[in-house]
């Protein structure tokens, strides 16, 4: 009698497990139908965000290049100003030290 009741209990357990599995599978399928439209909008927004980020990265790289060129131009202008000042000092020294000769041959 114990064997029969044990076997019957075992089959009842397997049947309950099967019913539970079917119920969970149906709920998952219904849930996916509800979630998919939301996932599509999320994926499209993620795609838009990635496109914006790539455009911003491109703009940032261009800005970095422009800033670097401006830095180099500013450095060149500073060096040119120093060279110009050195030339002016040299010219003023020559002008100050210039002693005209008394004779002029034309």
C-alpha positions as CSV (number, residue, x, y, z in Angstrom):
1,X,0.0,0.0,0.0
2,X,2.9,2.4,0.8
3,X,4.4,1.7,-2.6
4,X,1.2,2.6,-4.4
5,X,0.7,5.8,-2.4
6,X,4.4,6.7,-3.0
7,X,4.1,6.2,-6.7
8,X,0.8,8.1,-6.8
9,X,2.4,11.0,-4.9
10,X,5.4,11.0,-7.2
11,X,3.2,11.3,-10.3
12,X,1.1,14.0,-8.6
13,X,4.3,15.9,-8.0
14,X,5.4,15.6,-11.6
15,X,2.0,16.7,-12.8
16,X,2.1,19.7,-10.5
17,X,5.5,20.6,-11.8
18,X,4.3,20.3,-15.4
19,X,1.3,22.5,-14.7
20,X,3.5,25.1,-13.1
21,X,6.0,25.1,-16.0
22,X,3.1,25.6,-18.5
23,X,1.7,28.5,-16.5
24,X,5.1,30.2,-16.2
25,X,5.7,29.7,-20.0
26,X,2.4,31.3,-20.8
27,X,2.9,34.2,-18.5
28,X,6.4,34.8,-20.0
29,X,5.0,34.8,-23.6
30,X,2.3,37.2,-22.6
31,X,4.8,39.4,-20.8
32,X,7.1,39.5,-23.8
33,X,4.2,40.8,-25.9
34,X,3.8,43.6,-23.4
35,X,7.5,44.4,-23.1
36,X,8.5,44.3,-26.8
37,X,7.0,47.7,-27.8
38,X,8.8,49.3,-24.9
39,X,12.0,47.6,-25.8
40,X,11.7,49.0,-29.4
41,X,11.4,52.6,-28.1
42,X,14.3,52.1,-25.7
43,X,16.4,50.7,-28.5
44,X,15.6,53.6,-30.8
45,X,16.4,56.1,-28.1
46,X,19.7,54.3,-27.4
47,X,20.5,54.5,-31.1
48,X,19.7,58.2,-31.2
49,X,21.9,58.7,-28.1
50,X,24.8,56.8,-29.7
51,X,24.5,58.9,-32.8
52,X,24.5,62.1,-30.8
53,X,27.5,61.0,-28.8
54,X,29.4,60.2,-32.0
55,X,28.6,63.6,-33.4
56,X,29.7,65.2,-30.2
57,X,32.9,63.2,-30.3
58,X,33.6,64.4,-33.8
59,X,32.9,68.0,-32.8
60,X,35.2,67.7,-29.8
61,X,38.0,66.3,-31.9
62,X,37.6,69.3,-34.3
63,X,37.5,71.7,-31.4
64,X,40.7,70.1,-30.0
65,X,42.4,70.6,-33.4
66,X,41.3,74.2,-33.6
67,X,42.5,74.9,-30.0
68,X,45.8,73.3,-30.8
69,X,46.2,75.4,-33.9
70,X,45.2,78.5,-32.0
71,X,47.8,77.7,-29.3
72,X,50.5,77.2,-32.0
73,X,49.5,80.5,-33.7
74,X,49.6,82.3,-30.3
75,X,53.0,80.9,-29.6
76,X,54.2,81.9,-33.1
77,X,52.8,85.4,-32.6
78,X,54.6,85.7,-29.2
79,X,57.9,84.5,-30.7
80,X,57.4,87.0,-33.6
81,X,56.8,89.8,-31.1
82,X,60.0,88.9,-29.2
83,X,61.9,88.8,-32.5
84,X,60.4,92.1,-33.5
85,X,61.3,93.7,-30.2
86,X,64.9,92.4,-30.5
87,X,65.2,93.9,-34.0
88,X,63.8,97.2,-32.7
89,X,66.3,97.3,-29.9
90,X,69.1,96.5,-32.4
91,X,67.9,99.3,-34.7
92,X,67.7,101.8,-31.8
93,X,71.2,100.8,-30.7
94,X,72.5,101.3,-34.2
95,X,70.7,104.6,-34.5
96,X,72.0,105.8,-31.2
97,X,75.6,104.7,-31.9
98,X,75.6,106.0,-35.5
99,X,78.1,108.8,-36.0
100,X,77.7,110.4,-39.4
101,X,80.9,111.3,-41.2
102,X,81.8,114.8,-42.0
103,X,82.2,114.2,-45.7
104,X,79.4,113.3,-48.1
105,X,80.3,112.0,-51.5
106,X,77.5,112.3,-54.0
